[in-house]
Amino acid sequence: MNRLHVTRLKSGLIAGVGVASVLLLTSGAIAAPQLVLVNAKVFTADPALPYAQAVAIEDGSILAVDSDEKIRALAGPNTRIIDVGGRLVTPGFTEAHVHLGNELPTPPLAMPNLPFPGPTGEQALAAVEQAAKTRTDWICAYVGPLVARDQRNWRKALDMVAPNTPVYFKGFWGHTTIVNSEGLRRLGIAEGITDPLGGWWGRDENGRLDGRAYEAAETITARIRPLTPGYLATVFGAAQQRYARWGVTSIHLMNNDKSLEVTLAGLASAKPAQKWTVYSWGAWQTPAERIPDAWAVIEKAAKQAPAKVRVEGPKWMLDGTPIEQDSLQRKAYSNRPDWHGRSNFSDAQLREILKLALEQPSQLALHVVGDAETDRMLKMMEQLAPASAWRTKRVRIEHGDGIQPDTTAKVVELGFVVIQNPTHLNAPIPGESLASEHMLLKSFLAAGIPLALGSDGGPKEQNPFLNLMLAALHTSEPTEALSREAALMAYTAGGAYAEGQEQRKGRIAPGLAADIAVLSQDVLTIPPPQLPATTSLLTLVDGEVIFEDPVLASTK
Ligand SMILES: [Zn+2]
């Protein structure tokens, strides 16, 4: 019984209230919803009742979903009634894959043509040469695929133009890090350094460091400016506000390049407004021989997680991406006939990761992008345990770009959930149409693969409605585009399923959390180019208003 009921019982408001307008609790007290949304087009994401007109909310949960008439009849004298003016009401969105808080350590040097194809090698070197004339602190820059794929010895090339200034290049998508000699010196990286778990140092033909850090080795560059809880609190706080204006009520944070401890401290001081699930980074400074440590940190940190924050994982990156050409592909990259990409883990390491995932309670998340790396992972899982054992684990495939028509059946059998990022489906990759033959999306649903959507945005939050448009268009393979309803399902019920919370949230159904968005426009029917302009006018998390646009209040 909440305070509202007690107050009403004491003040005798029960008298005169029609029986039809109240619900009798077992205690004998009378409950009316705190909030009802009426005159709505309610998309429930619940197959039992796909559409309704109104919703009643009580004690943070959905009390009823029904017609305007029936829901209005539930309202009591203290019920707030919001007429949403016929607008679309949806379950709150889940951003199922985002990276936050990884801005470059110093403001990025301007580089032409970002993101695709980004500067050429010569353009990048000219910009650094110019900056190095006046600077002694770190020169940081985002680069694109042209630099990432440029096979020159970057350490030597950068040393020529910046012999005394530390230089740090980062691929805008991650997965590419280049540092010059002064940079290596300041980071304490010397010849003889051993490769970390899930990554390695680039070396020239004489075995000398060539300035490239691959995959988990890239995390060492976090030493340039270690992230603090205070800084992360600012980043997370800003992301929460922006996401609230987009109707996002759950956020799956891929916790790259920082410790779980610092992220949880940052979230605690940001005061979580949405429901956060932090996917711990498996190869965050984990020595190669200490794979179980990746689970130990989760167990320890989960106990310290602030309210509304869950910890899952670890997340491991099994390969790279086609942008820098390190995802492991069945076909060689078209401009490098001998190169198929590579795996970040040996067979023995991957086997240990998978075995531990079977034993441990937390949910495994695997970045796997190349079709050949996907094949390798599926085969090893089948060798390790029966499909029924894997189905209880609900392993996440982050991205799913490598799942091909001939592997969807295995993905279903092993009980994966796929998190796809619509930005990947529309990225123009120069010199390469797509690394894998197909970039599936609609076929996942046809095959019965559970699907969630996330932006893969970083270092800042990203508009889910831009991603909704990209999922609805799928310009690289339009026959794989999602219907609006399917995309909305993936963004809501699919997101909850992806973190094992489908019994608590993700749909507008009685008993589930009242995580709800009232959208500014009907994303089910408007033309695709209008989708990114969508905002939420009212965003609720557990029935609490985390964002309200005055426009909505005035339509009462
Ligand atoms: Zn990502």
Residues whose N, C-alpha, C, O or C-beta is under 5 A from the ligand:
A	BS01	ZN	D456
